[in-house]
Amino acid sequence: MTARKTNTEFVTDLMEFAKSGPLMQAFILEAVSQYAKRCAAVDPAVFHSPVLNGAAWHRCAVEAKAAITAHLAS
């Protein structure tokens, strides 16, 4: 039985070995960028639930949005 990949291993494999080639990297960055923008634009309370801290999720969105913006600007 094959051990399940970690999230990091899964994303790395998708970024480096996708059947669709290097376009997958642009697709993933665009997907994360768009989701981060949407999440960063709303009140953190929208995300709060018994299993998720809305403020922490919102901070992740803001951080991801800033990181991708900086990465693509360089």
N, CA, C and O atoms as a Tinker XYZ file with bonds, in Angstrom:
   296  protein
     1  N      0.839000   -1.184000    0.000000    73     2
     2  CA     0.000000    0.000000    0.000000    64     1     3
     3  C      0.887000    1.250000    0.000000    63     2     4     5
     4  O      1.833000    1.349000    0.781000    81     3
     5  N      0.578000    2.178000   -0.861000    73     3     6
     6  CA     1.345000    3.416000   -0.977000    64     5     7
     7  C      0.877000    4.415000    0.070000    63     6     8     9
     8  O     -0.321000    4.617000    0.269000    81     7
     9  N      1.843000    5.033000    0.732000    73     7    10
    10  CA     1.503000    6.046000    1.739000    64     9    11
    11  C      0.903000    7.264000    1.043000    63    10    12    13
    12  O      1.312000    7.635000   -0.057000    81    11
    13  N     -0.061000    7.867000    1.697000    73    11    14
    14  CA    -0.677000    9.072000    1.158000    64    13    15
    15  C      0.337000   10.211000    1.171000    63    14    16    17
    16  O      1.093000   10.369000    2.129000    81    15
    17  N      0.348000   11.001000    0.105000    73    15    18
    18  CA     1.266000   12.136000    0.016000    64    17    19
    19  C      0.818000   13.243000    0.960000    63    18    20    21
    20  O     -0.368000   13.400000    1.251000    81    19
    21  N      1.786000   13.993000    1.420000    73    19    22
    22  CA     1.449000   15.196000    2.182000    64    21    23
    23  C      0.892000   16.226000    1.200000    63    22    24    25
    24  O      1.039000   16.068000   -0.012000    81    23
    25  N      0.263000   17.267000    1.708000    73    23    26
    26  CA    -0.239000   18.332000    0.845000    64    25    27
    27  C      0.895000   18.964000    0.047000    63    26    28    29
    28  O      0.732000   19.280000   -1.132000    81    27
    29  N      2.040000   19.146000    0.691000    73    27    30
    30  CA     3.194000   19.735000    0.008000    64    29    31
    31  C      3.661000   18.843000   -1.131000    63    30    32    33
    32  O      3.940000   19.331000   -2.226000    81    31
    33  N      3.748000   17.553000   -0.888000    73    31    34
    34  CA     4.152000   16.615000   -1.937000    64    33    35
    35  C      3.150000   16.613000   -3.084000    63    34    36    37
    36  O      3.536000   16.586000   -4.252000    81    35
    37  N      1.874000   16.641000   -2.752000    73    35    38
    38  CA     0.825000   16.639000   -3.774000    64    37    39
    39  C      0.917000   17.873000   -4.670000    63    38    40    41
    40  O      0.894000   17.760000   -5.896000    81    39
    41  N      1.021000   19.054000   -4.051000    73    39    42
    42  CA     1.091000   20.291000   -4.827000    64    41    43
    43  C      2.384000   20.344000   -5.634000    63    42    44    45
    44  O      2.376000   20.771000   -6.789000    81    43
    45  N      3.483000   19.918000   -5.042000    73    43    46
    46  CA     4.760000   19.893000   -5.756000    64    45    47
    47  C      4.669000   18.991000   -6.983000    63    46    48    49
    48  O      5.108000   19.375000   -8.067000    81    47
    49  N      4.109000   17.810000   -6.825000    73    47    50
    50  CA     3.952000   16.899000   -7.961000    64    49    51
    51  C      3.073000   17.523000   -9.037000    63    50    52    53
    52  O      3.377000   17.412000  -10.225000    81    51
    53  N      2.003000   18.168000   -8.640000    73    51    54
    54  CA     1.118000   18.809000   -9.607000    64    53    55
    55  C      1.835000   19.943000  -10.338000    63    54    56    57
    56  O      1.685000   20.101000  -11.550000    81    55
    57  N      2.604000   20.721000   -9.604000    73    55    58
    58  CA     3.333000   21.841000  -10.217000    64    57    59
    59  C      4.455000   21.353000  -11.138000    63    58    60    61
    60  O      4.711000   21.975000  -12.170000    81    59
    61  N      5.119000   20.267000  -10.790000    73    59    62
    62  CA     6.298000   19.835000  -11.536000    64    61    63
    63  C      6.044000   18.740000  -12.571000    63    62    64    65
    64  O      6.797000   18.617000  -13.537000    81    63
    65  N      5.001000   17.952000  -12.379000    73    63    66
    66  CA     4.811000   16.783000  -13.242000    64    65    67
    67  C      3.408000   16.681000  -13.840000    63    66    68    69
    68  O      2.981000   15.580000  -14.190000    81    67
    69  N      2.688000   17.778000  -13.967000    73    67    70
    70  CA     1.327000   17.749000  -14.511000    64    69    71
    71  C      1.341000   17.297000  -15.967000    63    70    72    73
    72  O      2.242000   17.650000  -16.728000    81    71
    73  N      0.341000   16.520000  -16.342000    73    71    74
    74  CA     0.219000   16.069000  -17.724000    64    73    75
    75  C      0.049000   17.257000  -18.664000    63    74    76    77
    76  O      0.432000   17.187000  -19.832000    81    75
    77  N     -0.519000   18.341000  -18.161000    73    75    78
    78  CA    -0.741000   19.527000  -18.993000    64    77    79
    79  C      0.501000   20.404000  -19.086000    63    78    80    81
    80  O      0.476000   21.446000  -19.741000    81    79
    81  N      1.579000   19.995000  -18.442000    73    79    82
    82  CA     2.837000   20.720000  -18.543000    64    81    83
    83  C      2.917000   21.942000  -17.638000    63    82    84    85
    84  O      2.166000   22.060000  -16.669000    81    83
    85  N      3.836000   22.851000  -17.964000    73    83    86
    86  CA     4.091000   23.999000  -17.107000    64    85    87
    87  C      2.921000   24.976000  -16.998000    63    86    88    89
    88  O      2.908000   25.827000  -16.108000    81    87
    89  N      1.946000   24.862000  -17.890000    73    87    90
    90  CA     0.761000   25.717000  -17.778000    64    89    91
    91  C      0.061000   25.500000  -16.439000    63    90    92    93
    92  O     -0.613000   26.397000  -15.934000    81    91
    93  N      0.222000   24.309000  -15.866000    73    91    94
    94  CA    -0.394000   24.016000  -14.570000    64    93    95
    95  C      0.100000   24.987000  -13.500000    63    94    96    97
    96  O     -0.666000   25.359000  -12.612000    81    95
    97  N      1.359000   25.401000  -13.568000    73    95    98
    98  CA     1.875000   26.337000  -12.571000    64    97    99
    99  C      1.119000   27.652000  -12.629000    63    98   100   101
   100  O      0.748000   28.199000  -11.590000    81    99
   101  N      0.886000   28.164000  -13.824000    73    99   102
   102  CA     0.121000   29.402000  -13.980000    64   101   103
   103  C     -1.308000   29.208000  -13.498000    63   102   104   105
   104  O     -1.876000   30.092000  -12.857000    81   103
   105  N     -1.889000   28.053000  -13.802000    73   103   106
   106  CA    -3.259000   27.760000  -13.383000    64   105   107
   107  C     -3.384000   27.772000  -11.859000    63   106   108   109
   108  O     -4.309000   28.370000  -11.310000    81   107
   109  N     -2.453000   27.111000  -11.185000    73   107   110
   110  CA    -2.501000   27.031000   -9.724000    64   109   111
   111  C     -2.294000   28.407000   -9.097000    63   110   112   113
   112  O     -3.019000   28.783000   -8.175000    81   111
   113  N     -1.312000   29.160000   -9.588000    73   111   114
   114  CA    -1.078000   30.495000   -9.039000    64   113   115
   115  C     -2.294000   31.403000   -9.256000    63   114   116   117
   116  O     -2.659000   32.175000   -8.370000    81   115
   117  N     -2.911000   31.311000  -10.419000    73   115   118
   118  CA    -4.104000   32.123000  -10.698000    64   117   119
   119  C     -5.264000   31.702000   -9.803000    63   118   120   121
   120  O     -5.993000   32.553000   -9.296000    81   119
   121  N     -5.439000   30.412000   -9.605000    73   119   122
   122  CA    -6.514000   29.916000   -8.749000    64   121   123
   123  C     -6.335000   30.389000   -7.307000    63   122   124   125
   124  O     -7.283000   30.862000   -6.680000    81   123
   125  N     -5.126000   30.261000   -6.792000    73   123   126
   126  CA    -4.852000   30.711000   -5.429000    64   125   127
   127  C     -5.018000   32.225000   -5.333000    63   126   128   129
   128  O     -5.577000   32.728000   -4.359000    81   127
   129  N     -4.542000   32.941000   -6.325000    73   127   130
   130  CA    -4.651000   34.394000   -6.333000    64   129   131
   131  C     -6.107000   34.844000   -6.307000    63   130   132   133
   132  O     -6.474000   35.717000   -5.522000    81   131
   133  N     -6.931000   34.254000   -7.158000    73   131   134
   134  CA    -8.342000   34.644000   -7.214000    64   133   135
   135  C     -9.079000   34.313000   -5.919000    63   134   136   137
   136  O     -9.873000   35.118000   -5.433000    81   135
   137  N     -8.819000   33.135000   -5.361000    73   135   138
   138  CA    -9.468000   32.754000   -4.104000    64   137   139
   139  C     -9.001000   33.657000   -2.963000    63   138   140   141
   140  O     -9.807000   34.079000   -2.134000    81   139
   141  N     -7.711000   33.951000   -2.922000    73   139   142
   142  CA    -7.173000   34.825000   -1.873000    64   141   143
   143  C     -7.795000   36.221000   -1.962000    63   142   144   145
   144  O     -8.147000   36.807000   -0.938000    81   143
   145  N     -7.931000   36.753000   -3.170000    73   143   146
   146  CA    -8.555000   38.069000   -3.344000    64   145   147
   147  C     -9.983000   38.077000   -2.815000    63   146   148   149
   148  O    -10.387000   38.999000   -2.105000    81   147
   149  N    -10.745000   37.039000   -3.167000    73   147   150
   150  CA   -12.145000   36.972000   -2.701000    64   149   151
   151  C    -12.224000   36.853000   -1.188000    63   150   152   153
   152  O    -13.047000   37.515000   -0.556000    81   151
   153  N    -11.381000   36.017000   -0.603000    73   151   154
   154  CA   -11.409000   35.827000    0.853000    64   153   155
   155  C    -10.927000   37.066000    1.596000    63   154   156   157
   156  O    -11.470000   37.410000    2.646000    81   155
   157  N     -9.921000   37.733000    1.064000    73   155   158
   158  CA    -9.369000   38.924000    1.721000    64   157   159
   159  C    -10.351000   40.090000    1.689000    63   158   160   161
   160  O    -10.263000   41.002000    2.512000    81   159
   161  N    -11.280000   40.062000    0.750000    73   159   162
   162  CA   -12.201000   41.186000    0.562000    64   161   163
   163  C    -13.434000   41.146000    1.458000    63   162   164   165
   164  O    -14.217000   42.095000    1.471000    81   163
   165  N    -13.615000   40.069000    2.200000    73   163   166
   166  CA   -14.819000   39.963000    3.035000    64   165   167
   167  C    -14.477000   39.953000    4.519000    63   166   168   169
   168  O    -13.329000   39.742000    4.912000    81   167
   169  N    -15.478000   40.180000    5.312000    73   167   170
   170  CA   -15.343000   40.172000    6.769000    64   169   171
   171  C    -14.891000   38.784000    7.239000    63   170   172   173
   172  O    -15.490000   37.783000    6.845000    81   171
   173  N    -13.862000   38.707000    8.063000    73   171   174
   174  CA   -13.380000   37.410000    8.546000    64   173   175
   175  C    -14.457000   36.574000    9.240000    63   174   176   177
   176  O    -14.366000   35.346000    9.265000    81   175
   177  N    -15.459000   37.218000    9.792000    73   175   178
   178  CA   -16.528000   36.492000   10.483000    64   177   179
   179  C    -17.283000   35.560000    9.536000    63   178   180   181
   180  O    -17.876000   34.575000    9.975000    81   179
   181  N    -17.263000   35.867000    8.254000    73   179   182
   182  CA   -17.933000   35.022000    7.260000    64   181   183
   183  C    -17.379000   33.606000    7.290000    63   182   184   185
   184  O    -18.112000   32.647000    7.047000    81   183
   185  N    -16.109000   33.467000    7.582000    73   183   186
   186  CA   -15.449000   32.161000    7.544000    64   185   187
   187  C    -15.483000   31.427000    8.881000    63   186   188   189
   188  O    -15.165000   30.239000    8.943000    81   187
   189  N    -15.859000   32.111000    9.933000    73   187   190
   190  CA   -15.791000   31.509000   11.265000    64   189   191
   191  C    -16.801000   30.373000   11.414000    63   190   192   193
   192  O    -17.960000   30.494000   11.018000    81   191
   193  N    -16.343000   29.286000   11.985000    73   191   194
   194  CA   -17.204000   28.130000   12.256000    64   193   195
   195  C    -16.626000   27.394000   13.465000    63   194   196   197
   196  O    -15.571000   27.775000   13.971000    81   195
   197  N    -17.297000   26.360000   13.926000    73   195   198
   198  CA   -16.759000   25.600000   15.054000    64   197   199
   199  C    -15.391000   24.967000   14.774000    63   198   200   201
   200  O    -14.645000   24.676000   15.709000    81   199
   201  N    -15.060000   24.754000   13.505000    73   199   202
   202  CA   -13.783000   24.114000   13.181000    64   201   203
   203  C    -12.794000   25.045000   12.490000    63   202   204   205
   204  O    -11.666000   24.640000   12.209000    81   203
   205  N    -13.195000   26.290000   12.210000    73   203   206
   206  CA   -12.322000   27.207000   11.497000    64   205   207
   207  C    -12.383000   28.595000   12.117000    63   206   208   209
   208  O    -13.460000   29.164000   12.296000    81   207
   209  N    -11.224000   29.125000   12.438000    73   207   210
   210  CA   -11.143000   30.485000   12.947000    64   209   211
   211  C    -11.162000   31.428000   11.750000    63   210   212   213
   212  O    -10.227000   31.448000   10.949000    81   211
   213  N    -12.223000   32.201000   11.636000    73   211   214
   214  CA   -12.387000   33.087000   10.491000    64   213   215
   215  C    -11.279000   34.109000   10.344000    63   214   216   217
   216  O    -10.851000   34.404000    9.228000    81   215
   217  N    -10.810000   34.649000   11.450000    73   215   218
   218  CA    -9.737000   35.647000   11.395000    64   217   219
   219  C     -8.442000   35.022000   10.879000    63   218   220   221
   220  O     -7.718000   35.650000   10.106000    81   219
   221  N     -8.151000   33.811000   11.292000    73   219   222
   222  CA    -6.936000   33.126000   10.828000    64   221   223
   223  C     -7.033000   32.820000    9.330000    63   222   224   225
   224  O     -6.052000   32.969000    8.601000    81   223
   225  N     -8.204000   32.398000    8.877000    73   223   226
   226  CA    -8.402000   32.106000    7.454000    64   225   227
   227  C     -8.227000   33.383000    6.638000    63   226   228   229
   228  O     -7.603000   33.373000    5.577000    81   227
   229  N     -8.774000   34.466000    7.137000    73   227   230
   230  CA    -8.664000   35.765000    6.465000    64   229   231
   231  C     -7.199000   36.200000    6.389000    63   230   232   233
   232  O     -6.755000   36.700000    5.355000    81   231
   233  N     -6.444000   36.012000    7.480000    73   231   234
   234  CA    -5.013000   36.346000    7.470000    64   233   235
   235  C     -4.264000   35.528000    6.422000    63   234   236   237
   236  O     -3.373000   36.045000    5.749000    81   235
   237  N     -4.623000   34.256000    6.283000    73   235   238
   238  CA    -4.000000   33.420000    5.248000    64   237   239
   239  C     -4.276000   33.997000    3.869000    63   238   240   241
   240  O     -3.386000   34.036000    3.019000    81   239
   241  N     -5.502000   34.444000    3.645000    73   239   242
   242  CA    -5.864000   35.021000    2.346000    64   241   243
   243  C     -5.062000   36.274000    2.067000    63   242   244   245
   244  O     -4.550000   36.457000    0.962000    81   243
   245  N     -4.951000   37.135000    3.060000    73   243   246
   246  CA    -4.197000   38.386000    2.894000    64   245   247
   247  C     -2.724000   38.070000    2.623000    63   246   248   249
   248  O     -2.111000   38.680000    1.747000    81   247
   249  N     -2.161000   37.128000    3.364000    73   247   250
   250  CA    -0.760000   36.751000    3.166000    64   249   251
   251  C     -0.530000   36.157000    1.779000    63   250   252   253
   252  O      0.425000   36.526000    1.095000    81   251
   253  N     -1.402000   35.239000    1.362000    73   251   254
   254  CA    -1.252000   34.605000    0.041000    64   253   255
   255  C     -1.382000   35.643000   -1.068000    63   254   256   257
   256  O     -0.608000   35.631000   -2.024000    81   255
   257  N     -2.347000   36.530000   -0.945000    73   255   258
   258  CA    -2.556000   37.573000   -1.946000    64   257   259
   259  C     -1.310000   38.451000   -2.079000    63   258   260   261
   260  O     -0.863000   38.733000   -3.191000    81   259
   261  N     -0.760000   38.875000   -0.963000    73   259   262
   262  CA     0.439000   39.729000   -0.980000    64   261   263
   263  C      1.639000   38.979000   -1.548000    63   262   264   265
   264  O      2.411000   39.542000   -2.324000    81   263
   265  N      1.799000   37.725000   -1.170000    73   263   266
   266  CA     2.949000   36.939000   -1.641000    64   265   267
   267  C      2.888000   36.713000   -3.142000    63   266   268   269
   268  O      3.897000   36.850000   -3.834000    81   267
   269  N      1.715000   36.369000   -3.646000    73   267   270
   270  CA     1.592000   36.125000   -5.084000    64   269   271
   271  C      1.764000   37.421000   -5.862000    63   270   272   273
   272  O      2.409000   37.431000   -6.910000    81   271
   273  N      1.196000   38.513000   -5.364000    73   271   274
   274  CA     1.363000   39.814000   -6.023000    64   273   275
   275  C      2.833000   40.188000   -6.104000    63   274   276   277
   276  O      3.310000   40.625000   -7.151000    81   275
   277  N      3.548000   40.017000   -5.003000    73   275   278
   278  CA     4.985000   40.339000   -4.981000    64   277   279
   279  C      5.771000   39.415000   -5.904000    63   278   280   281
   280  O      6.674000   39.864000   -6.611000    81   279
   281  N      5.436000   38.145000   -5.902000    73   279   282
   282  CA     6.130000   37.167000   -6.732000    64   281   283
   283  C      5.946000   37.472000   -8.214000    63   282   284   285
   284  O      6.903000   37.401000   -8.986000    81   283
   285  N      4.748000   37.804000   -8.609000    73   283   286
   286  CA     4.479000   38.072000  -10.016000    64   285   287
   287  C      4.997000   39.432000  -10.469000    63   286   288   289
   288  O      5.186000   39.663000  -11.663000    81   287
   289  N      5.228000   40.331000   -9.513000    73   287   290
   290  CA     5.739000   41.663000   -9.855000    64   289   291
   291  C      7.255000   41.662000  -10.044000    63   290   292   293
   292  O      7.808000   42.584000  -10.643000    81   291
   293  N      7.928000   40.628000   -9.534000    73   291   294
   294  CA     9.391000   40.609000   -9.618000    64   293   295
   295  C      9.892000   40.059000  -10.910000    63   294   296
   296  O     11.102000   39.982000  -11.121000    81   295
